[in-house]
Amino acid sequence: MAASIILQVALVPMYLVTFGQYQFGVLMVILTLVNFAVIGIAWMSGGALRLLGEYAGRGDDIGFRRAYSLSKNIYVGYGFILALIISTVAITMDQALFSGGSVEDIYAARTTLLLTGIYLLFFFATAIDRIALTVRKRQGTANRAQLAGIVAFTVLVTPWLLNGGSMPGVMLCQIIGALASLFFTNRMLIAELAGLKMRFPSRADIDLLGRLGGRTGAGFFLHGALVLALLVDTALVGWLGGAKAAGEFYLVWKIADVIVQLIWKLPEAMTPYFVQLDVQGKRTALARIVRLGYVLVAGVSLLAGVLYGWFGPALVAFWVGEQSAPNSPFGYALAGGAIFWLGISRLPVVLASARVALWQLNWAGGLELFGKLLITLLLFPHLGFVAVLLAINLVHMLGVSFLYFRLLGADPGVASKLV
């Protein structure tokens, strides 16, 4: 994750210098499209993690192979469908989508979009492999495979940009990085459990598909959609206040957001253990780990929030310079508060997802989204971008944080249908 963050920060000025404002903007939109492409497969991610985790927890290698094969078929099929849709759009609607640029800009944007479809195919093929490694408690292995892809991309894209390369070349480097990651995850999975491969689904797989779909699949899909909706704050500020407000918000919130993402990795690493302890009926051990984990994550979140609220202005000034850093002490303080509230909410979310307590989880997420949007819309005319940060703090203080805390003891809503 550190490698990815450092790379993102380092490449932005290189993109700007090499491509100019228009192509840089197009590339950022396309890369954002990659992040939002996961929403169509969100119903599978949580369900596949739970299902594969059950088989791994019971030592059922035959069942694990079946579930892996079906899941990979769905992931790769989804990537293939996306590639077809994106290719069709790129070929037939390029003039309308990229009308603000020159002929050269339109050609570069169309080619990049076409390559993005290919990249997504390999991206989703690698994603299910990482899930399979994770549920078998091989997260370090999955991380090394992902790091291999990042390193391959960096080694290729850096000289490409320094020598004035084109925008489509960046996406081609992304494809090669994804292939490198896929190569390593595949080798590591086969070493972990021989016989793991894609095969044509059979009638015997209908029961597995039923367990992944239905109410459970809908619940995971809704959860994924809520998570994505809660992460589009910069776009919301841009819509309400324009580019200048969005830029100021981005600078105040970006470092805080990175801190939140790092804190979230702490409980997320426990997902396979939560699944297997729940499947094995070890409720006492699960409760003990959850209590200790919540205290530790809360302590880290509180410390990180206080430090950012205090030193945030200096950090941002060091990052972008004194003249570019927004002068908003209240905004930085609220960003520190948001780090705390968002940090302590993640362990309950991870636990509820692992135990398939989806009704309670989506109820809390839906209220958080509704409350944040309502407060932001009401206060934005008076406070500007600070309204979003204030809204995050208020919705959690007014009860959403308690709803997330209750998830620590929530009974699985539909887990019995998966077990």
C-alpha positions as CSV (number, residue, x, y, z in Angstrom):
1,M,0.0,0.0,0.0
2,A,2.9,2.3,0.8
3,A,4.4,1.6,-2.6
4,S,1.1,2.4,-4.3
5,I,0.7,5.7,-2.4
6,I,4.2,6.9,-3.1
7,L,3.8,6.0,-6.7
8,Q,0.6,7.9,-7.1
9,V,2.0,11.0,-5.5
10,A,5.2,10.8,-7.6
11,L,3.5,10.3,-10.9
12,V,1.1,13.2,-10.8
13,P,3.6,15.9,-11.6
14,M,5.1,13.7,-14.3
15,Y,1.7,13.1,-15.9
16,L,1.0,16.9,-15.9
17,V,4.4,17.8,-17.5
18,T,4.2,15.0,-20.1
19,F,0.5,15.1,-21.1
20,G,-0.7,18.6,-20.3
21,Q,-3.9,19.6,-18.5
22,Y,-6.5,18.0,-20.9
23,Q,-4.9,14.5,-21.2
24,F,-4.0,14.5,-17.5
25,G,-7.7,15.1,-16.7
26,V,-8.8,12.4,-19.0
27,L,-6.3,9.9,-17.5
28,M,-7.5,10.7,-14.0
29,V,-11.1,10.1,-15.0
30,I,-10.2,6.8,-16.7
31,L,-8.2,5.7,-13.6
32,T,-11.2,6.6,-11.4
33,L,-13.4,4.5,-13.8
34,V,-11.2,1.5,-12.8
35,N,-12.0,2.1,-9.1
36,F,-15.7,2.3,-9.8
37,A,-15.7,-0.7,-12.1
38,V,-15.7,-3.0,-9.0
39,I,-19.3,-2.0,-8.1
40,G,-20.7,-4.5,-10.6
41,I,-18.9,-7.4,-8.9
42,A,-19.2,-6.2,-5.3
43,W,-21.9,-8.8,-4.7
44,M,-19.2,-11.5,-5.3
45,S,-16.3,-10.2,-3.3
46,G,-17.7,-10.6,0.2
47,G,-19.6,-13.8,-0.7
48,A,-16.6,-15.4,-2.3
49,L,-14.4,-14.5,0.6
50,R,-16.9,-16.0,3.0
51,L,-17.5,-19.1,0.9
52,L,-13.8,-19.8,0.2
53,G,-13.1,-19.1,3.9
54,E,-15.6,-21.7,5.0
55,Y,-13.9,-24.4,2.9
56,A,-10.4,-23.3,4.0
57,G,-11.5,-23.4,7.6
58,R,-12.9,-26.9,7.3
59,G,-9.9,-28.2,5.3
60,D,-12.3,-29.1,2.4
61,D,-9.9,-28.8,-0.5
62,I,-12.3,-30.3,-3.0
63,G,-15.0,-27.8,-2.1
64,F,-12.4,-25.0,-2.2
65,R,-11.4,-25.9,-5.7
66,R,-15.0,-25.9,-6.9
67,A,-15.7,-22.6,-5.3
68,Y,-12.5,-21.0,-6.6
69,S,-13.2,-22.2,-10.2
70,L,-16.8,-20.8,-10.1
71,S,-15.7,-17.5,-8.6
72,K,-12.9,-17.0,-11.1
73,N,-15.3,-17.7,-14.0
74,I,-17.6,-15.0,-12.7
75,Y,-14.7,-12.5,-12.1
76,V,-13.1,-13.1,-15.5
77,G,-16.5,-13.1,-17.2
78,Y,-17.3,-9.8,-15.6
79,G,-14.0,-8.4,-16.8
80,F,-14.6,-9.6,-20.3
81,I,-18.1,-8.0,-20.4
82,L,-16.7,-4.7,-19.1
83,A,-13.9,-4.9,-21.8
84,L,-16.6,-5.3,-24.5
85,I,-18.7,-2.4,-23.2
86,I,-15.7,-0.1,-22.8
87,S,-14.4,-0.9,-26.3
88,T,-17.8,-0.3,-27.9
89,V,-18.0,3.1,-26.1
90,A,-14.5,4.1,-27.0
91,I,-15.0,3.3,-30.7
92,T,-18.5,4.7,-31.2
93,M,-18.6,7.7,-28.7
94,D,-15.1,9.0,-28.7
95,Q,-16.0,12.3,-30.4
96,A,-18.7,13.0,-27.9
97,L,-16.8,11.9,-24.8
98,F,-13.6,13.8,-25.6
99,S,-14.9,16.7,-27.7
100,G,-12.9,19.3,-25.7
101,G,-9.6,18.1,-27.0
102,S,-7.6,18.2,-30.2
103,V,-7.6,15.4,-32.7
104,E,-4.4,14.1,-31.1
105,D,-6.0,14.2,-27.6
106,I,-9.1,12.3,-28.8
107,Y,-7.0,9.6,-30.4
108,A,-4.9,9.2,-27.3
109,A,-8.0,9.1,-25.1
110,R,-9.8,6.6,-27.3
111,T,-6.7,4.3,-27.4
112,T,-6.2,4.6,-23.6
113,L,-9.9,3.7,-23.0
114,L,-9.6,0.6,-25.3
115,L,-6.5,-0.6,-23.3
116,T,-8.4,0.0,-20.1
117,G,-10.9,-2.7,-21.0
118,I,-8.0,-5.1,-21.5
119,Y,-6.5,-4.1,-18.2
120,L,-9.7,-4.7,-16.3
121,L,-9.8,-8.3,-17.6
122,F,-6.5,-9.1,-16.0
123,F,-7.3,-6.9,-13.0
124,F,-10.3,-9.0,-12.1
125,A,-8.6,-12.3,-12.8
126,T,-5.9,-11.2,-10.3
127,A,-8.5,-10.0,-7.7
128,I,-10.1,-13.4,-7.1
129,D,-6.6,-15.0,-6.8
130,R,-5.7,-12.5,-4.1
131,I,-9.0,-13.3,-2.3
132,A,-8.2,-17.0,-2.5
133,L,-4.7,-16.5,-1.0
134,T,-6.1,-14.2,1.7
135,V,-8.7,-16.7,3.0
136,R,-6.0,-19.3,3.2
137,K,-4.1,-16.9,5.5
138,R,-1.5,-16.1,2.9
139,Q,-2.0,-12.4,2.9
140,G,1.7,-11.7,2.9
141,T,2.0,-13.8,-0.3
142,A,-0.9,-11.9,-1.9
143,N,0.7,-8.6,-1.0
144,R,4.0,-9.6,-2.5
145,A,2.2,-10.6,-5.7
146,Q,0.5,-7.2,-5.8
147,L,3.8,-5.5,-5.1
148,A,5.4,-7.3,-8.0
149,G,2.7,-5.7,-10.3
150,I,3.4,-2.3,-8.8
151,V,7.2,-2.7,-9.3
152,A,6.7,-3.9,-12.9
153,F,4.5,-0.9,-13.7
154,T,6.9,1.6,-12.0
155,V,10.0,0.2,-13.9
156,L,8.2,0.6,-17.2
157,V,6.2,3.8,-16.8
158,T,9.0,6.0,-15.3
159,P,11.3,6.0,-18.3
160,W,8.3,6.1,-20.6
161,L,7.1,9.4,-19.0
162,L,10.7,10.8,-18.7
163,N,11.1,10.3,-22.5
164,G,7.8,12.0,-23.4
165,G,5.7,8.8,-23.9
166,S,2.1,8.9,-24.8
167,M,-1.0,8.4,-22.5
168,P,-1.9,5.0,-24.0
169,G,1.6,3.8,-23.0
170,V,0.7,4.4,-19.4
171,M,-2.3,2.0,-19.6
172,L,-0.1,-0.5,-21.5
173,C,2.3,-0.4,-18.5
174,Q,-0.7,-1.0,-16.2
175,I,-1.6,-4.1,-18.2
176,I,2.0,-5.5,-18.0
177,G,1.9,-4.8,-14.2
178,A,-1.4,-6.7,-13.9
179,L,0.0,-9.6,-15.9
180,A,3.1,-9.8,-13.6
181,S,0.8,-9.8,-10.5
182,L,-1.4,-12.5,-12.1
183,F,1.6,-14.6,-12.9
184,F,2.8,-14.6,-9.3
185,T,-0.6,-15.2,-7.7
186,N,-1.2,-18.1,-10.0
187,R,2.1,-19.7,-9.2
188,M,1.6,-19.2,-5.5
189,L,-1.9,-20.6,-5.5
190,I,-0.8,-23.7,-7.3
191,A,2.0,-24.2,-4.8
192,E,-0.5,-23.7,-2.0
193,L,-3.1,-26.1,-3.4
194,A,-2.5,-28.2,-6.5
195,G,-5.4,-28.4,-9.0
196,L,-6.7,-24.9,-8.7
197,K,-7.8,-23.8,-12.1
198,M,-10.7,-22.4,-14.1
199,R,-13.1,-25.0,-15.6
200,F,-16.5,-24.9,-17.3
201,P,-19.3,-24.7,-14.7
202,S,-21.5,-27.7,-14.4
203,R,-25.0,-28.4,-12.9
204,A,-23.3,-29.3,-9.7
205,D,-22.2,-25.7,-9.3
206,I,-25.7,-24.3,-9.2
207,D,-25.9,-24.7,-5.4
208,L,-22.7,-22.7,-5.0
209,L,-24.0,-20.0,-7.3
210,G,-27.2,-19.9,-5.2
211,R,-25.1,-19.4,-2.1
212,L,-23.2,-16.5,-3.7
213,G,-26.3,-14.9,-5.2
214,G,-29.8,-14.2,-3.9
215,R,-30.2,-12.1,-0.7
216,T,-26.6,-12.6,0.2
217,G,-25.3,-11.3,-3.2
218,A,-27.7,-8.4,-3.0
219,G,-26.6,-7.5,0.5
220,F,-22.9,-7.5,-0.5
221,F,-23.7,-5.5,-3.7
222,L,-25.5,-2.9,-1.6
223,H,-22.6,-2.7,0.9
224,G,-20.1,-2.2,-2.0
225,A,-22.3,0.5,-3.5
226,L,-22.6,2.3,-0.1
227,V,-18.8,2.2,0.5
228,L,-18.1,3.7,-2.9
229,A,-20.7,6.4,-2.4
230,L,-19.2,7.3,0.9
231,L,-15.8,7.8,-0.8
232,V,-16.7,10.3,-3.5
233,D,-16.3,13.4,-1.3
234,T,-14.0,15.3,-3.7
235,A,-16.5,14.8,-6.6
236,L,-19.3,16.0,-4.3
237,V,-17.4,19.2,-3.3
238,G,-16.6,19.8,-7.0
239,W,-20.3,19.5,-7.9
240,L,-21.4,21.9,-5.1
241,G,-18.5,24.4,-5.1
242,G,-16.6,24.1,-8.3
243,A,-13.0,23.1,-9.1
244,K,-11.4,25.6,-6.7
245,A,-13.3,24.2,-3.7
246,A,-12.6,20.6,-4.8
247,G,-8.9,21.4,-5.0
248,E,-8.8,22.9,-1.5
249,F,-10.8,20.0,-0.1
250,Y,-8.4,17.5,-1.8
251,L,-5.4,19.1,-0.2
252,V,-6.9,19.2,3.3
253,W,-8.3,15.7,3.1
254,K,-5.8,13.7,1.0
255,I,-3.2,13.0,3.7
256,A,-6.0,12.3,6.2
257,D,-7.6,9.9,3.8
258,V,-4.3,8.0,3.3
259,I,-4.1,7.7,7.1
260,V,-7.7,6.4,7.3
261,Q,-6.8,3.8,4.6
262,L,-3.8,2.7,6.5
263,I,-5.8,2.3,9.7
264,W,-8.4,0.3,7.9
265,K,-5.8,-2.2,6.9
266,L,-5.3,-3.2,10.5
267,P,-8.8,-4.9,10.9
268,E,-9.0,-5.9,7.3
269,A,-6.0,-8.2,7.8
270,M,-8.1,-10.2,10.3
271,T,-10.9,-11.0,7.8
272,P,-9.8,-14.6,7.1
273,Y,-9.4,-15.3,10.8
274,F,-12.9,-13.8,11.6
275,V,-14.4,-16.1,8.9
276,Q,-12.7,-19.3,10.1
277,L,-13.4,-18.7,13.8
278,D,-17.0,-18.0,13.0
279,V,-17.3,-21.1,10.8
280,Q,-15.6,-23.2,13.5
281,G,-18.0,-21.9,16.2
282,K,-15.2,-20.5,18.3
283,R,-17.3,-17.6,19.6
284,T,-15.3,-16.9,22.8
285,A,-12.0,-16.6,21.0
286,L,-13.6,-14.4,18.3
287,A,-15.1,-12.1,20.9
288,R,-11.8,-11.8,22.8
289,I,-9.9,-10.9,19.6
290,V,-12.6,-8.4,18.6
291,R,-12.5,-6.6,21.9
292,L,-8.8,-6.3,21.9
293,G,-8.7,-5.3,18.3
294,Y,-11.3,-2.6,18.8
295,V,-9.4,-1.1,21.7
296,L,-6.1,-1.1,19.7
297,V,-7.7,0.4,16.5
298,A,-9.5,3.0,18.6
299,G,-6.2,4.0,20.2
300,V,-4.4,4.3,16.9
301,S,-7.3,6.2,15.4
302,L,-7.4,8.7,18.3
303,L,-3.6,9.3,18.2
304,A,-3.6,9.7,14.4
305,G,-6.6,12.1,14.5
306,V,-5.1,14.3,17.2
307,L,-1.8,14.5,15.4
308,Y,-3.3,15.4,12.1
309,G,-5.6,17.9,13.5
310,W,-2.6,19.6,15.1
311,F,0.1,19.2,12.5
312,G,-2.0,18.9,9.4
313,P,-1.4,22.4,8.2
314,A,2.4,22.0,8.4
315,L,2.2,18.6,6.6
316,V,0.2,20.0,3.7
317,A,2.4,23.1,3.5
318,F,5.5,20.8,3.3
319,W,3.8,18.7,0.6
320,V,2.6,21.5,-1.8
321,G,4.2,24.6,-0.4
322,E,3.0,27.4,1.8
323,Q,1.3,29.3,-1.0
324,S,-0.8,26.3,-2.2
325,A,-1.8,24.9,1.2
326,P,-5.3,25.9,2.2
327,N,-5.6,28.1,5.3
328,S,-8.4,26.4,7.2
329,P,-7.5,25.4,10.8
330,F,-11.1,24.3,11.4
331,G,-10.9,22.1,8.3
332,Y,-7.8,20.3,9.5
333,A,-9.2,19.8,13.0
334,L,-12.4,18.3,11.5
335,A,-10.3,16.1,9.2
336,G,-8.5,14.8,12.4
337,G,-11.9,14.1,13.9
338,A,-13.0,12.2,10.8
339,I,-9.8,10.1,11.0
340,F,-10.9,9.0,14.5
341,W,-14.6,8.2,13.6
342,L,-13.8,6.5,10.3
343,G,-11.0,4.6,11.9
344,I,-13.0,3.0,14.7
345,S,-15.9,2.1,12.3
346,R,-13.8,-0.2,10.2
347,L,-13.4,-3.2,12.5
348,P,-17.2,-3.6,13.1
349,V,-17.7,-3.4,9.3
350,V,-15.1,-6.1,8.6
351,L,-16.5,-8.3,11.3
352,A,-20.1,-7.9,10.1
353,S,-19.1,-8.6,6.5
354,A,-17.1,-11.7,7.5
355,R,-20.1,-13.0,9.5
356,V,-22.6,-12.0,6.8
357,A,-24.6,-9.7,9.1
358,L,-25.5,-7.7,6.1
359,W,-28.9,-6.2,7.1
360,Q,-27.4,-4.5,10.1
361,L,-24.3,-3.4,8.2
362,N,-26.2,-1.8,5.3
363,W,-28.6,-0.1,7.7
364,A,-25.7,1.7,9.4
365,G,-24.0,2.5,6.1
366,G,-27.2,3.8,4.5
367,L,-27.9,6.1,7.5
368,E,-24.3,7.4,7.4
369,L,-24.6,8.2,3.7
370,F,-28.0,9.9,4.0
371,G,-26.9,11.9,7.1
372,K,-23.6,13.0,5.5
373,L,-25.3,14.1,2.3
374,L,-28.1,16.0,4.1
375,I,-25.8,17.9,6.4
376,T,-23.4,18.7,3.6
377,L,-26.2,20.1,1.4
378,L,-27.5,22.2,4.2
379,L,-24.2,23.6,5.4
380,F,-22.2,23.9,2.2
381,P,-23.5,27.4,1.2
382,H,-22.3,28.7,4.6
383,L,-19.1,26.7,5.2
384,G,-17.8,25.6,1.8
385,F,-15.8,22.4,1.6
386,V,-15.5,22.3,5.4
387,A,-19.2,21.2,5.5
388,V,-18.3,17.7,4.2
389,L,-15.8,17.2,7.1
390,L,-18.2,18.6,9.6
391,A,-20.9,16.2,8.3
392,I,-18.7,13.2,8.8
393,N,-18.1,14.1,12.4
394,L,-21.7,15.0,13.1
395,V,-23.3,11.9,11.7
396,H,-21.0,9.7,13.7
397,M,-21.4,11.7,16.9
398,L,-25.2,11.7,16.5
399,G,-25.5,7.9,16.4
400,V,-23.9,6.2,13.4
401,S,-20.8,5.4,15.4
402,F,-23.0,3.6,17.9
403,L,-24.7,1.6,15.1
404,Y,-21.3,0.5,13.9
405,F,-20.3,-0.4,17.5
406,R,-23.4,-2.6,17.8
407,L,-22.2,-4.6,14.8
408,L,-19.5,-6.1,17.1
409,G,-22.3,-8.2,18.7
410,A,-24.6,-8.5,15.8
411,D,-26.0,-12.0,14.9
412,P,-25.2,-13.0,11.4
413,G,-28.3,-12.1,9.3
414,V,-28.0,-14.8,6.6
415,A,-24.8,-16.6,7.6
416,S,-26.8,-19.8,8.2
417,K,-27.6,-20.0,4.5
418,L,-23.9,-20.0,3.7
419,V,-22.6,-22.4,6.4
